[in-house]
């Protein structure tokens, strides 16, 4: 693998931004409430001369203008952590019980800040750069909140970009994949209503529990019997609730589903079959069914022109041999950056986090850690992208 072409200022500052990343890691914050992390971001952006907007739908936007061109670009990093107890013994491990940066958002933020400093002090571009620091990616609400708060009306972007680290892929390797890249995420609440009664007199009740059991079994056929082997979808029953005592037939029963689909056509098929199964099974047991279908994040789709630009920028930094155009396996995780891509063209890509130890450990794992070697690599990719998209 060829050595990444990292500008000297980024190479020289890599330990400083590693320490910044570790500071953020020690103090993780959950969901939409990320005040300490946002303060660190604001402090750094202000120091480098950015116009800082501290509360845009709960996030932070830094603006840097150069020259007179009307072109504009947005780059997003996520700031939130996960409700996991860290278990790796690292010196910079979380100091907050039950909370850790187990997905690398501390590294994403530090990487974009490293790029922000380089672009403020050394960047050669003509146009407007918008750096978007978003809360609550894990809850899949932060991007949508920022969009609904007027993100792109206040900060027009011709295109938007973001990246995620990928354990198991070598550092210095990128995956820039065109088209559908990440799955949609939906939360489905099913409520079954019958008539409660005494467990010893079931004929005087309408029991929703057998209907619930029938639905759970039938849902296993949604993917296995309605989709081709080339389609991708996941339907998981994550929560079931019914009853309060052994001798009481409950009035209601509920189940919660997690649904992931890889494209819009598959999503429509899966939703249709879930509704048909639930209502059909409920009717066969004489109970009423109500379904609440909540789209948390749509399918994340990279647009062609912006994917080509990100690919070219990554190749310039990493070498063409180290930039893959497709993941070895399909990603069924979801990413709420998809809401931003619904509003603007853009590209979401991944950078290798390493293959061994804590860096190669899966995200959302108590032993995971972001690889600080990714920071200058990612920052160099961002710098190259900005200078190529906003040429002087």
Secondary structure, DSSP 8 states (H G I E B T S, - for coil): -------HHHHHTHHHHHHHHHHHHHT--BTT--HHHHHHHHHHHHHTT-EEEEEETTEEEEEEEESS---EEEEEEE--BBS----S--TT--SSTT-B--SSHHHHHHHHHHHHHHHHHH----EEEEEEEES-TTTT-HHHHHHHTTHHHHS--S-EEEEEEETTS-TT-EE---EEEE-EEEEEEEEEE-B-EETT-GGGSB-HHHHHHHHHHHHTHHHHHHS-TT--EEEEEEEEEE-SSTTEE-SEEEEEEEEEESSHHHHHHHHHHHHHHHHHHHHHHT-EEEEEEEEEE--EEE-HHHHHHHHHHHHHHH-GGGEESS-SS------THHHHHHHS-EEEEEEE--SSHHHHS-TTSTT----THHHHHHHHHHHHHHHHHS--
